[in-house]
Amino acid sequence: MNREFEVAYVPIGVPTFHLESAHAEFEKSCQLLKDIMSEAKCPEKMLLSIEDLGEYLDQINPDLLVVQNITFANSAYISEVLKRFDCPLLLWTLREPVIDGGRLRLNSLTGAYSAGNAMMYMRNSNFEYIFGSTEEKRVKDKISAVIRAGELKKKLKGLKLASVGHTPQGFGFGRAMDIEMLKTFGVTLESIEARELIDVAKAYTEESCDDYLEETASHTVEFEKTPRKNQIDHSRLYRAYKEYVTKNQIGALSSRCWPDFFTAYGTPVCTVLAMLNDMGVAASCEADSYGALSMYMGMQLTGSPVFFGDPVSLDEEENTITYWHCGTAACSLARQPEGAQVGVHPNRKIGPAMDFGCKAMDEVTIFRIGKKADGGFRFFLAGGEALDKPKQFTGTSIVVQTEQSALEVVNHSVEAGWEPHFVVIYGDVREELSALARMLDIEVALY
């Protein structure tokens, strides 16, 4: 059984400062961390000596450390922590509680410089940092974001991502190597040929897939208008995919789609992927493994499906970018009152494929795990608002009004060589994804 994610609070200092002030901050800090995560580990007392620190460190097994200068502490304290643990770390500096011309109560900030200097040498400055008191919202928000990023980092190590078939010609940007995926993200990449699942689907009887047919019909609108043969073939394919991901504990999946599912099977996989997305399995098309991983991260941070698609249209006056794809969006993303309409694939004219505009959201994050020319990874991050717009083209679409100039976002991202698939996450999770990138030593590009 996997061990639960552990956050440990490490309040370091020395006894020569104003301990009454320090103790008050200690208690408030413990309470703040418990409010954010009830299972957070807190010591019974402030750690005001190397001996006290060592005894406490013997008792914890952290996945994330929150190290706070409760007062000034020299670099020996943080060095002791770094010597024992190689997990993500957030350094927290407290404000001086009183400035009255009298005694310096805490001197937390000087301690932070001492710790930061040591971490530059020992960790190449790879740590998170926040300055502020427990009463400040931005402090709570930052700590919460770092904890969520740390949890996601740990989840990645338990993720199995399946690649169903190969990327089509000219779509190699989504192709992943298993050892590279494991080394960078801790993710296990499993591969299976698309024809294997097609063959499994073909072997099912019509009657054995009735439940899958009814499930799709109950989640969609006008599924009954799809020709009966394609309805049945969809239900067979949905069963094959669903049983495969369940049996093999797959958390994310990238699937080949065209031309195989039109030429060798006769029915698209689009609506199957939509149904998987609604059941919490991040499912991308065109065999884009890094797209699927991007989707998984967004889904884990928000607890809801995300949109996957191409940037296809720009409106400078409205300051919007339209993201679109052939029809794999989760049914729960559909704009109301139209709902999760079913249509046909825009190019092949075969169904079922999802055919709707996505619902509005006041805060969204545009995200992509990309690769640079030298093979290194990078994160694309931009913020915006999903507008209440009907479908823009046949297929599924979402219109995002970006925080920055939409024209500049497009210009700069094309010039920088970003891949043509992006994820639109329902919620502002840029802080969490930025923290995760630093934990993974990955470059962040903010747009």
Disulfide bonds with the S-S distance in Angstrom:
none
